[in-house]
Amino acid sequence: MPPTQIFSVIIPTLQRARELPDLVALCAAHPAVREVLVINNHPSPLVFEQENVRVLQQERNIFVNPAWNLGAREAVADHLAIINDDVLFDPVVLDIAAEFVVKPRHGILALEGTFLNRERATRPRLRIAGSNLIGNSFGMFMCLRKENYVPIPEELKVWGGNDWLFFHQPWPN
């Protein structure tokens, strides 16, 4: 059985993704999730009914990598799940991620794009990620220990944040 309430889920948004309400609901209801942090980079406010959802409203678009940094600073859980606002997944994926990140000497767990936006997932096979896999949707869904989050330099606004996190992990991804 996966551990409970270990994740702070970080979801940056510009409110363009139709999947956002369903993604927030999926994450907020999952037993492995303590809180969902929605970093709203759009000036229009967002409201969610779930008690464990916090919207971090921005006055302007701070871009994705600074939003990840903000979410990591604000997170209260010991583990982070950084998820794009335009993806959905079978809830079993968060179970697998929770089982993975609590083990010692593990880096980032990321999903290959073939496991996103599908109704039912076959149980993914875990394997060590070589640097060749970073460009293969690596940054769309990443889970890691909060203590291993290395803030992304502020000049990297959109690109390279997943590379930065990947190469700064103390353990294999």
Disulfide bonds with the S-S distance in Angstrom:
none
